[in-house]
Amino acid sequence: MPNRRNFLKESSVASIGMAGLDVLNPFVNDIFSPLTLMNSNENTENLIGLYGPWAVSLIESKLPSLSFRRKEWNDLDQWRKTAKQRLLERMGVPDIGGMPKVTVKKQYEYDGLHIEELTWQLPYGRPTEGILLKPAKATTPLPAILAFHDHGGNKYFGTRKITKTSEEQHPLMKEHQQEYYEGLAWANEIAKRGYVVLVSDAFPFASRRVWMQDVPAHLRRGLNDNDPENSENIRKYNEWAGEHEHVMSKSLLSAGTTWAGVFYAEDKKALDILCARQDVDATRVGCAGLSGGGMRTVFMGGLDERIQCAVCVGFMTTWKDLVLHKSFTHTWMTYVPILPNELDFPEILSLRAPLPTMVLNDIDDDLYTLSEMKRADTIVKEVYTKAGSAERYKCSFYPGPHKFDKKMQEEAFVWFDRWLK
């Protein structure tokens, strides 16, 4: 297990997609030294000093107005309808048009899987690239998984973080999968169990990333788009992209949307594409992801009822945790203005109730405080219990740092098998 200092450094290169809990390396190193992090006491110290108790009191003095835990909410369907509408409004989800045309660039077999390299054009930006995997010998429609890659402070890569399409992998992706997935491409692993799996590059990762040639010269820091697969160039790009997040977030907010809203709009298109396939049983679709992918699972799982089963990995805590202790470890992609007054973070995922939901946490995950991870579990459990569906929610805590290892994958896959097969 990496020590705390190394973990924070590596998280900036390897974690959201792992959707959004990722450490922005320059910010952490410059403002919060490892010694400060190790000596901090979550009970007496917080990120904003004497302002912390006041700030958290704004959301902690009463249950959020749209929390199903409030006494006045007894009709599950009415609550869900009202809360979802408010969430969509807060996210400022942009209209990005209808079903995009999908092009199959290449298809082949590898390791018992039929693989398709796909691309589709949204109304803005470069084409989105995706990888589809399914058992090579499948002849009938199968259940499907929309698989979300992580963030990891690594915007140069997207789908490659959780897939493997040949024996040749970029060395950085070998390292990435070893550290966070115990050497496995988890999208491949669940496809082998009898699923059609779609992974697409999130905004703004990989095929959707911001290119140097498209931003003003004074923002490029001397970087260019030449020799993009060079590991040192990738490192420099990821450092630049991490520092560019606040610019992107401010621009999106100024445009009347949020990063979470853009994620949801684009992920919804990927879900449309997956559900429209003839080899998919659209009544049996799930989604999952680690870190930044866990964050995207929270929003997609909470908002789209086509997701019959959702597994959020390594991205579950409370707004209180972010106010006082952990906002600096997370991407700008996480936050939705005003929403904490109306829904605590776990309640976004709880909008799925009574649909099956799993949350997997790591006890030694530096991106959250353990007490607030446990509090988040309690909140979701309370919602599902009140909804009369306690057996459809499960939360597990595993030893170790931020990851989605073999044991965690096995529990997630068995959960999917239970509810989608």
C-alpha atoms as one frame of an Amber mdcrd trajectory, in Angstrom:
protein
   0.000   0.000   0.000   1.485   3.385  -0.954   2.233   5.774   1.870   0.063
   8.865   2.265   2.441  11.183   0.443   2.895   8.872  -2.544  -0.818   8.134
  -2.687  -1.719  11.802  -2.970   0.827  12.279  -5.723  -0.284   9.213  -7.629
  -3.961  10.060  -7.270  -3.403  13.134  -9.389  -2.302  10.858 -12.207  -4.552
   7.948 -11.623  -7.867   8.447  -9.898 -11.349  10.111 -11.158 -12.691   8.074
 -13.513 -11.885   7.039 -10.988 -15.644  10.510 -11.287 -14.196  12.856  -9.476
 -12.589  12.265  -6.349  -9.373  12.977  -7.527  -6.518  14.816  -6.140  -5.349
  17.823  -8.095  -1.653  17.281  -7.584  -0.254  20.824  -7.923  -2.913  22.187
  -5.573  -2.282  19.542  -2.931   1.499  19.846  -3.077   1.550  23.642  -3.010
  -1.134  24.342  -0.438  -1.449  21.235   1.712   1.809  19.497   2.530   1.764
  15.790   3.376   2.838  16.707   6.933  -0.184  18.978   7.280  -2.467  16.218
   6.051  -1.029  13.655   8.438  -1.267  15.957  11.462  -4.742  17.294  10.768
  -7.512  16.446  13.212 -10.892  16.261  11.544 -12.599  17.029  14.853 -10.792
  20.297  15.585  -9.316  21.487  12.288 -10.861  21.988   8.874 -10.053  23.353
   5.445 -11.409  26.854   6.036 -10.424  27.381   9.645 -12.801  29.261  11.924
 -15.280  29.584   9.062 -15.768  25.812   8.939 -18.276  25.385  11.795 -20.351
  28.272  10.445 -20.286  26.966   6.863 -21.286  23.432   7.799 -24.063  24.768
  10.057 -25.771  26.101   6.917 -26.520  22.554   5.795 -26.372  20.587   9.039
 -28.957  22.402  11.153 -31.837  20.536   9.502 -32.517  17.828   6.955 -32.253
  19.048   3.356 -35.598  20.297   2.073 -36.014  17.485  -0.462 -34.673  14.671
   1.694 -36.966  11.639   1.713 -35.979  11.275   5.366 -38.162  14.276   6.226
 -41.529  13.444   7.775 -43.520  15.318   5.143 -42.258  13.043   2.348 -44.190
   9.773   2.381 -45.084   9.241  -1.267 -41.950   7.733  -2.849 -42.994   8.410
  -6.442 -43.917  12.035  -5.750 -40.710  12.639  -3.828 -38.593  11.108  -6.554
 -40.318  13.133  -9.271 -39.969  16.409  -7.359 -36.379  15.831  -6.245 -35.199
  14.685  -9.683 -36.672  17.756 -11.327 -34.905  20.027  -8.853 -31.629  18.142
  -9.270 -31.777  18.497 -13.054 -32.446  22.221 -12.670 -29.510  22.665 -10.301
 -27.218  20.731 -12.623 -28.203  22.874 -15.593 -28.142  19.846 -17.879 -27.545
  21.163 -21.420 -29.585  20.091 -24.437 -27.115  18.288 -26.703 -29.517  17.056
 -29.347 -30.885  13.658 -30.275 -29.346  10.278 -30.902 -25.925  10.706 -32.535
 -24.890   8.619 -35.507 -22.583   5.829 -34.389 -19.728   4.638 -36.593 -17.982
   1.305 -36.070 -14.359   2.087 -36.845 -13.057  -1.411 -36.225 -14.213  -4.755
 -34.836 -12.266  -7.848 -33.864 -11.951 -10.582 -31.247  -9.583 -10.619 -28.289
  -9.437 -12.874 -25.239 -12.833 -14.414 -25.901 -14.526 -11.080 -26.481 -16.002
  -9.392 -29.526 -14.742  -5.807 -29.462 -15.985  -2.793 -31.386 -14.216   0.553
 -31.566 -16.964   3.159 -31.897 -17.192   6.877 -32.451 -19.998   9.432 -32.454
 -20.150  13.175 -32.927 -21.919  15.421 -30.415 -22.874  18.994 -31.396 -19.577
  20.299 -29.972 -15.992  19.182 -29.568 -14.157  16.335 -31.224 -15.873  12.964
 -31.777 -16.388  10.764 -28.743 -14.609   7.417 -28.896 -15.979   4.327 -27.190
 -15.146   0.659 -26.710 -17.847  -2.011 -26.736 -17.140  -5.516 -25.430 -19.259
  -8.680 -25.299 -18.722 -12.452 -25.319 -17.556 -13.483 -28.779 -20.021 -16.368
 -29.029 -23.106 -14.453 -27.869 -26.124 -15.033 -30.138 -28.996 -13.536 -28.125
 -29.584 -10.146 -26.470 -27.629  -9.797 -23.237 -27.860  -7.605 -20.149 -25.595
  -4.590 -20.423 -23.289  -2.415 -18.354 -22.455   1.241 -18.950 -18.925   1.284
 -17.516 -17.430   4.583 -16.385 -13.673   5.112 -16.390 -11.989   6.970 -13.560
 -10.491  10.458 -13.394  -7.210   9.849 -11.599  -5.871  13.273 -12.513  -5.227
  11.679 -15.895  -7.208  13.322 -18.672  -5.062  12.037 -21.503  -6.579   8.569
 -21.093 -10.229   7.504 -20.935 -11.567   4.145 -22.094  -8.108   2.571 -21.928
  -8.123   2.899 -18.132 -10.592   0.028 -17.687 -10.334  -1.951 -20.949  -7.736
  -4.107 -22.662  -8.043  -4.701 -26.392  -4.715  -6.371 -27.206  -1.560  -7.670
 -25.571   0.029  -4.290 -26.187  -0.889  -1.652 -23.628   0.571   1.749 -22.952
   2.961   1.328 -19.984   1.096   4.017 -18.058  -2.113   2.045 -18.413  -0.445
  -1.125 -17.184   0.627   0.804 -14.091  -2.798   2.361 -13.722  -4.675  -0.927
 -13.856  -2.209  -2.574 -11.503  -2.549   0.145  -8.881  -6.282   0.704  -8.951
  -7.767  -2.519 -10.369  -5.245  -5.160  -9.214  -4.006  -5.570 -12.766  -7.425
  -6.162 -14.310  -9.349  -4.363 -17.036 -12.638  -4.610 -15.176 -14.805  -3.799
 -18.197 -13.370  -6.900 -19.912 -13.880  -9.012 -16.825 -17.578  -8.298 -16.497
 -18.147  -8.632 -20.254 -16.797 -12.204 -19.992 -19.583 -12.984 -17.505 -22.198
 -12.430 -20.202 -22.721  -8.701 -20.596 -22.526  -6.147 -23.375 -20.284  -3.421
 -21.940 -19.885   0.101 -23.292 -17.095   2.435 -22.163 -16.815   5.923 -23.646
 -14.418   8.813 -23.143 -15.895  11.299 -20.698 -15.767  15.063 -21.109 -12.914
  16.172 -21.267 -10.809  12.994 -21.329  -8.883  11.241 -24.118 -10.758  11.824
 -27.414 -12.752  14.564 -25.638  -9.764  16.285 -24.029  -8.802  19.925 -24.517
  -6.024  20.259 -27.070  -3.235  22.797 -26.730  -3.799  24.119 -30.247  -7.318
  25.172 -29.275  -6.473  27.403 -26.299  -4.682  30.783 -26.263  -0.896  30.599
 -26.371  -0.547  32.255 -22.955  -2.374  29.311 -21.365  -0.293  26.574 -23.006
   2.855  26.920 -20.870   4.929  26.020 -23.905   3.120  22.718 -24.457   1.848
  21.395 -27.780   0.015  18.367 -29.132   3.062  16.718 -30.735   4.063  13.129
 -29.912   1.016  12.704 -27.652   1.707   9.065 -26.620   5.086   9.950 -25.117
   4.876   9.276 -21.367   6.641  12.493 -20.402   4.360  14.521 -22.662   1.366
  12.779 -21.082   2.634  13.676 -17.622   3.017  17.325 -18.614  -0.403  17.372
 -20.253  -2.101  15.867 -17.204  -0.448  18.413 -14.935  -1.673  21.206 -17.210
  -5.177  19.721 -17.437  -5.409  19.461 -13.653  -4.559  23.123 -13.266  -7.015
  23.979 -16.054  -9.984  22.446 -14.221 -10.916  25.629 -12.401 -10.948  27.475
 -15.730 -13.224  24.879 -17.305 -15.528  24.846 -14.292 -15.840  28.635 -14.169
 -16.557  28.746 -17.895 -19.250  26.067 -17.612 -20.874  27.860 -14.681 -20.772
  31.107 -16.656 -22.521  29.289 -19.510 -25.375  28.302 -17.215 -24.415  24.665
 -16.759 -22.260  22.544 -14.455 -19.622  19.902 -15.000 -21.973  17.311 -13.485
 -24.645  18.448 -15.928 -22.366  17.985 -18.926 -21.287  14.566 -17.665 -24.897
  13.492 -17.334 -25.903  14.813 -20.754 -23.047  12.982 -22.483 -23.385   9.798
 -20.422 -27.090   9.762 -21.238 -26.205   9.709 -24.945 -23.910   6.748 -24.330
 -26.770   5.024 -22.533 -29.074   5.773 -25.477 -26.546   4.162 -27.810 -26.168
   1.103 -25.595 -29.908   0.565 -25.125 -30.598   0.930 -28.853 -28.395  -2.015
 -29.803 -30.114  -5.200 -30.961 -27.687  -7.318 -28.941 -28.746  -5.591 -25.706
 -31.727  -6.365 -23.493 -32.580  -2.770 -22.617 -34.670  -3.883 -19.628 -31.515
  -5.194 -17.915 -28.930  -2.415 -17.860 -26.571  -1.370 -15.073 -23.763   1.130
 -14.550 -20.655   1.274 -12.399 -17.366   3.054 -11.961 -14.548   3.891  -9.562
 -13.798   7.368  -8.287 -14.764   9.817 -11.002 -16.664   6.888 -12.475 -18.313
   6.447  -9.101 -19.382  10.077  -9.166 -20.898   9.622 -12.621 -22.664   6.509
 -11.313 -24.235   8.608  -8.554 -25.780  11.073 -11.021 -26.661   8.609 -13.784
 -27.971   6.018 -11.352 -29.974   8.598  -9.473 -31.563  10.207 -12.507 -32.128
   7.577 -15.224 -34.465   4.699 -14.404 -33.133   2.662 -17.307 -30.248   1.899
 -14.961 -31.785  -1.094 -13.236 -28.735  -1.743 -11.069 -25.971   0.664 -10.015
 -22.630   0.115  -8.265 -20.789   3.192  -6.987 -17.161   2.516  -6.068 -14.887
   4.892  -4.174 -17.093   7.956  -4.368 -19.466   8.213  -1.460 -19.465  10.730
   1.364 -21.467  13.734   2.589 -21.405  17.401   1.691 -20.237  18.023   5.281
 -17.086  16.011   4.581 -16.359  18.193   1.564 -17.098  21.436   3.439 -14.746
  20.667   6.306 -12.146  18.157   5.202 -11.966  16.801   1.685 -12.988  19.259
  -1.042  -9.307  19.850  -1.867  -8.843  16.180  -2.763 -11.585  16.309  -5.385
 -12.000  17.500  -8.909 -14.086  20.551  -9.775 -16.467  18.130 -11.490 -18.246
  17.148  -8.282 -20.049  20.270  -7.151 -23.584  21.455  -7.911 -24.382  24.928
  -6.526 -27.274  25.257  -4.034 -28.046  21.508  -4.132 -26.732  20.754  -0.601
 -29.676  22.742   0.769 -32.023  20.252  -0.882 -30.261  16.874  -1.065 -27.228
  15.499   0.722 -24.763  13.877  -1.652 -25.816  10.266  -0.861 -29.430  11.209
  -1.520 -28.633  11.804  -5.187 -27.946   8.095  -5.564 -30.894   7.324  -3.285
 -33.231   8.783  -5.893 -32.985   5.302  -7.434 -34.975   3.713  -4.611 -36.284
   1.045  -4.821 -33.968  -0.013  -7.676 -30.969  -2.162  -6.615 -27.942  -0.158
  -5.508 -24.504  -1.033  -4.140 -21.798   1.197  -2.670 -18.225  -0.040  -2.206
 -15.803   1.923  -0.029 -12.153   1.623   0.975 -11.498   2.136   4.683  -8.134
   3.814   4.107  -9.310   6.017   1.240  -7.611   9.399   1.738 -10.242  11.104
  -0.356 -12.866  10.898   2.411 -13.134  10.705   6.178 -14.276   7.283   7.350
 -16.921   8.694   9.674 -18.627  10.518   6.796 -18.431   7.482   4.509 -20.269
   5.596   7.235 -22.734   8.458   7.647 -23.415   8.369   3.903 -24.138   4.647
   4.197 -26.618   5.376   6.983 -28.382   8.013   4.883 -28.860   5.728   1.881
 -29.957   2.909   4.168 -32.556   5.161   5.807 -33.990   6.140   2.422 -34.192
   2.547   1.198 -35.720   1.392   4.471 -38.384   4.098   4.353 -39.019   3.139
   0.716 -39.653  -0.443   1.832 -36.714  -1.833  -0.146 -33.880  -2.244   2.366
 -32.840  -5.553   0.785 -32.070  -3.782  -2.486 -29.290  -1.682  -1.000 -25.907
  -2.984   0.086 -22.748  -1.210   1.242 -19.358  -2.788   1.926 -16.104  -1.452
   3.372 -12.779  -2.958   2.296  -9.312  -2.491   3.820  -6.786  -0.477   1.871
  -6.571   2.754  -0.115  -8.603   4.080  -3.044  -9.151   1.143  -5.434 -11.517
  -1.336  -7.094  -9.589  -4.580  -6.616 -10.441  -8.211  -7.405 -12.513  -8.843
  -4.281 -14.482  -5.645  -4.775 -15.034  -6.435  -8.438 -16.284  -9.900  -7.577
 -18.837  -8.498  -5.120 -19.979  -5.935  -7.681 -20.274  -8.535 -10.446 -22.266
 -10.913  -8.249 -24.604  -8.021  -7.406 -25.124  -7.323 -11.098 -25.727 -11.018
 -11.771 -28.327 -11.125  -9.011 -30.383  -8.236 -10.350 -29.737  -8.258 -14.113
 -29.728 -11.968 -14.920
